[in-house]
Amino acid sequence: MTNKLIYLDNNATTKVDERVLEAMLPYFKEEYANPSSMYNFAKKSADAIKQARGVIKDFVNAQSEKEIIFTSCGSESANTAIRGVLNYNKTRKHIITSAVEHPCVLNLYKALEKQGYKVDYIGVNSNGELNLEELDAAINEDTALVSIMWANNETGVINPIEKISQIIKSKNKETKFFVDAVQAAGKIPIDVQAAGIDLLGISGHKFHAPKGIGALYVNSKTMITPLIIGGHQERGKRAGTENTPYIAGLAKAAELAIDGLNYEATEIKRLRDKLETGIVSRIYNARLNTGAAQRVPNTTNIGFEYIEGELILLHLSDLGICASSGSACTSGSLEPSHVLRAMNVPFTAIHGSVRWSLSRFTKEDEIDYVIEKLPGIIEKVNSISPYQKELAALKALRGE
Ligand code: PLP
């Protein structure tokens, strides 16, 4: 065991930035009033929420603060958007999404299929890029909603959101477009107006705010039926006393993210590329799973052929290095990731895929340490692989 911690799993969650925590503290301590209360004491809480709504409006470039709803997380934002649109207009029963969405979207669609909705799951190519022709062909008169993520959580691959919006609106002006931007927010600029988006969800804990706070953009022309019914909060679109400290934290995190976009695009990308090249050039059975696809700057997904990802993660964990596997462990059986399966990643690499995701707190010496230690780990795991013949052939092929 080691005391070292090298955290390269920032697509799972991020460290709360100290400045975010500072911005939250007054609303836990002195300014604890319910923001809906009438007395003067509640003014600071109400002002904090008003100010935060303005910051999030700018963060996504909405037209008005009225288009921003605070939620508890990315999953709630997605559920509110999707169920909200479908419940408002129950006559349309067709939905389009992609095969590589996050489970908070995919599992909701599985549930909606049982309620009579028809869902088309658009495929991706081997780099993880969406098949736009298939999307175009799928839109029809009955299509209530298209929901496509901005950036994929496992691969970082970015979808051409503006182009997708143009396709949708050229086929059916009434079809609503929901974008799960949980993995894009804070990593690349978001402009809902330029991209032609009707609804968009974000989650604070992916960009250095705490877990338990998110937001949903719903443009003024889009009507939704609320998911949570109760008080008048969030203009009746999401009942429940506002979480003032977390909302203040989300706004601070968004401000820091806007300031950090250039650092993200240059320095974080440089470190990610260094890690990626360092691994792929030193390890003969490593392959980049996304080819030349456009990606958010912080993510790389690398397959290690003929070995198990979980074993790699355990060895990394012994050194204090946190990354994540492309495989999810479901009820004791190791199911390969639905994203990598949709990309047709060869079966030889799919079980040995590892996602690395950086943040503004990632240091160059941490990347150097991983590049130094990983070849030894992979050698160890290779040595117990049942595919020795295949590994030897691969080694010969890749010139080692
Ligand atoms: N969408 C994507 C792409 C995600 O990566 C995640 C979280 O991993 C979510 C939605 C769900 O967000 P939350 O954990 O805030 O519910």
Residues whose N, C-alpha, C, O or C-beta is under 5 A from the ligand:
A	BS01	PLP	N11 A12 C73 G74 S75 E76 H102 C104 A151 N153 D180 V182 Q183 S203
